[in-house]
Amino acid sequence: MIGSGMVFDSLPLLAELAGLVSQWSVEANISNADEALTLVSSVDGDLVQAMTAIEKTLMVSTGTRKLTQAERQSIQNLHLRLTKSNIVDSSSSTASPYSRGTNAVAGMLGLVEGPAILVQDQGQLCTAQIPEPQSPSETFKMGNSVLPRIFSGLWQLSSPAWGSASASKINDQFSKHIQSGFTAFDMADHYGDAEVIFGSFRSSFPHKHAIFAATKLCVFQRMTVSQEAIAANIGERCRRLQQQKLDLLQFHWQHYDNLEYLDALRHIVQDPRVGMVGLCNFDTTNMQRVVDEGIKIHSNQVQFSLVDSRPVERMGTFCVQHNIKLLTYGTLCGGFLSDKWLDKPEPGLYGGDITPSQRKYFSMICNWGGWALFQELLQVLSEIAEKHKVSISNVATRWVLDFPYVGAVIVGARMGVSDHSDDNTASFGWRLNEQDQAGIENILQKSRRVQIFEQIGDCGAEYRS
Ligand SMILES: NC(=O)c1ccc[n+]([C@@H]2O[C@H](COP(=O)([O-])OP(=O)(O)OC[C@H]3O[C@@H](n4cnc5c(N)ncnc54)[C@H](OP(=O)(O)O)[C@@H]3O)[C@@H](O)[C@H]2O)c1
């Protein structure tokens, strides 16, 4: 219902479900405590996803419309059920079972209780002795910031389809990433509660100066640009992130035939609450338009991996000429480029273990050359990995990092669900030699990499076909 345009109808059912699961989890004995926690986290994720779906329904050509009376009432009813029926016990010192969901619901109503619930969850974090984060061992400069060459991507927080975790588990893992030198995070206006949960974490983190948050302003619908609508969107990003100034705001614009995106970018660049401005999924032609207008752009976020090397065709040269850094996603194909998938049969796409990112990148693997060739690639990567005493994922990351126009690889992180931060530090501090490159190139020559560029188009075209 949430994903099929019936989100408001789903709210009474969600309230009912939250009540039942909460009651059962309290009664659950020790032997199924883990199961109870997983179920509670999953319902918490559903609540967040419902609020994200509502945000999407509120988007109109002039920005975001207000809730109608009836819509507000149904969200209020859900909020009431969550807060006043002992589902969320605000007097308890332990973490609230639905802190992410309640926070998202309260945020939708413009209430202040929400953030307080998350802060309560973070009591341990605030008081614990947290050492100064390690400096990342490989960095690049963008504007005045020195940033790690791996960002941690938070798209994975946007839906329980990646697995869900409680706010406190997520916070622990934010902390772990930062301690490992992964101090930069990528999120977006439409990644569920990623901005809110990260903003709440950061505001109570003792070394917040060491953290860098990149978020996005995405315009997917047809829009008439106004300074007010852009300013309101920026204000919303600041509110959710609990920051007065955004470190990096990346702009996505869906319909290139409407050149108002240049006006939108001018408003963004002129807004004092925006630090650096980046693009997201822009192709080279439209980046050129932006640059020709004299609009200062620091980065473009695009898909770039061993199976999608479209940036090499046109964008790379343009980025070098204009000192624009690529921030890349899909570099690990949602985890397919890892030891875990070596010698494995082609996955069933709707199996329980397959994540939404893997569904996205599996079709790229098929376009690129298919599963059999992909296995040949994994075999070669595995031999290189063994030689350098690293993992396949490290080699796949390194291959992208070695392009001079790549600032950082964004590695998706299922915060609180899986953790590869220790392994990912091994992507730094070494390079692929000529022999390694030749072995990889040998496989890539058998692929359809050039046809992909010709058929799909330049970077970002896959979202616009
Ligand atoms: N602008 C856009 O259109 C766009 C689109 C997609 C993504 N993004 C951004 O890019 C980020 C990256 O996400 P993605 O979907 O492209 O995924 P990805 O980074 O290609 O893959 C992430 C997955 O790789 C696995 N992994 C990570 N490190 C590993 C290691 N060292 N060893 C083995 N496996 C490892 C993990 O899988 P398991 O958890 O299963 O272990 C992880 O969930 C997103 O979070 C988002 O910030 C942007």
PDBQT file of the ligand as one rigid body, heavy atoms in Angstrom, charges set to zero:
ROOT
HETATM    1  N1  LIG A 501      22.765   9.442  -7.121  1.00  0.00    +0.000 N 
HETATM    2  C1  LIG A 501      22.251   8.261  -7.352  1.00  0.00    +0.000 C 
HETATM    3  O1  LIG A 501      21.451   8.081  -8.286  1.00  0.00    +0.000 OA
HETATM    4  C2  LIG A 501      22.661   7.103  -6.504  1.00  0.00    +0.000 A 
HETATM    5  C3  LIG A 501      22.250   5.822  -6.840  1.00  0.00    +0.000 A 
HETATM    6  C4  LIG A 501      22.672   4.766  -6.047  1.00  0.00    +0.000 A 
HETATM    7  C5  LIG A 501      23.486   5.002  -4.963  1.00  0.00    +0.000 A 
HETATM    8  N2  LIG A 501      23.869   6.279  -4.637  1.00  0.00    +0.000 N 
HETATM    9  C6  LIG A 501      24.737   6.556  -3.475  1.00  0.00    +0.000 C 
HETATM   10  O2  LIG A 501      25.819   5.647  -3.475  1.00  0.00    +0.000 OA
HETATM   11  C7  LIG A 501      25.786   4.808  -2.308  1.00  0.00    +0.000 C 
HETATM   12  C8  LIG A 501      26.276   3.467  -2.714  1.00  0.00    +0.000 C 
HETATM   13  O3  LIG A 501      25.221   2.532  -2.850  1.00  0.00    +0.000 OA
HETATM   14  P1  LIG A 501      25.092   1.464  -3.996  1.00  0.00    +0.000 P 
HETATM   15  O4  LIG A 501      23.694   1.043  -4.017  1.00  0.00    +0.000 OA
HETATM   16  O5  LIG A 501      25.692   1.988  -5.228  1.00  0.00    +0.000 OA
HETATM   17  O6  LIG A 501      25.904   0.232  -3.431  1.00  0.00    +0.000 OA
HETATM   18  P2  LIG A 501      27.449  -0.197  -3.528  1.00  0.00    +0.000 P 
HETATM   19  O7  LIG A 501      28.286   0.789  -2.844  1.00  0.00    +0.000 OA
HETATM   20  O8  LIG A 501      27.789  -0.574  -4.922  1.00  0.00    +0.000 OA
HETATM   21  O9  LIG A 501      27.363  -1.540  -2.684  1.00  0.00    +0.000 OA
HETATM   22  C9  LIG A 501      27.150  -1.503  -1.311  1.00  0.00    +0.000 C 
HETATM   23  C10 LIG A 501      27.178  -2.920  -0.754  1.00  0.00    +0.000 C 
HETATM   24  O10 LIG A 501      28.436  -3.508  -1.035  1.00  0.00    +0.000 OA
HETATM   25  C11 LIG A 501      28.771  -4.400  -0.001  1.00  0.00    +0.000 C 
HETATM   26  N3  LIG A 501      30.123  -4.054   0.489  1.00  0.00    +0.000 N 
HETATM   27  C12 LIG A 501      30.593  -2.839   0.862  1.00  0.00    +0.000 A 
HETATM   28  N4  LIG A 501      31.881  -2.925   1.220  1.00  0.00    +0.000 NA
HETATM   29  C13 LIG A 501      32.242  -4.219   1.078  1.00  0.00    +0.000 A 
HETATM   30  C14 LIG A 501      33.428  -4.939   1.315  1.00  0.00    +0.000 A 
HETATM   31  N5  LIG A 501      34.533  -4.324   1.720  1.00  0.00    +0.000 N 
HETATM   32  N6  LIG A 501      33.411  -6.260   1.104  1.00  0.00    +0.000 NA
HETATM   33  C15 LIG A 501      32.303  -6.913   0.673  1.00  0.00    +0.000 A 
HETATM   34  N7  LIG A 501      31.136  -6.283   0.422  1.00  0.00    +0.000 NA
HETATM   35  C16 LIG A 501      31.119  -4.945   0.620  1.00  0.00    +0.000 A 
HETATM   36  C17 LIG A 501      27.733  -4.285   1.091  1.00  0.00    +0.000 C 
HETATM   37  O11 LIG A 501      26.831  -5.364   0.908  1.00  0.00    +0.000 OA
HETATM   38  P3  LIG A 501      26.185  -6.158   2.152  1.00  0.00    +0.000 P 
HETATM   39  O12 LIG A 501      25.592  -5.100   3.012  1.00  0.00    +0.000 OA
HETATM   40  O13 LIG A 501      25.177  -7.034   1.491  1.00  0.00    +0.000 OA
HETATM   41  O14 LIG A 501      27.282  -6.916   2.808  1.00  0.00    +0.000 OA
HETATM   42  C18 LIG A 501      27.065  -2.966   0.758  1.00  0.00    +0.000 C 
HETATM   43  O15 LIG A 501      25.711  -2.945   1.162  1.00  0.00    +0.000 OA
HETATM   44  C19 LIG A 501      24.345   4.921  -1.803  1.00  0.00    +0.000 C 
HETATM   45  O16 LIG A 501      24.219   4.670  -0.435  1.00  0.00    +0.000 OA
HETATM   46  C20 LIG A 501      24.041   6.363  -2.137  1.00  0.00    +0.000 C 
HETATM   47  O17 LIG A 501      24.611   7.215  -1.165  1.00  0.00    +0.000 OA
HETATM   48  C21 LIG A 501      23.472   7.316  -5.407  1.00  0.00    +0.000 A 
ENDROOT
TORSDOF 0
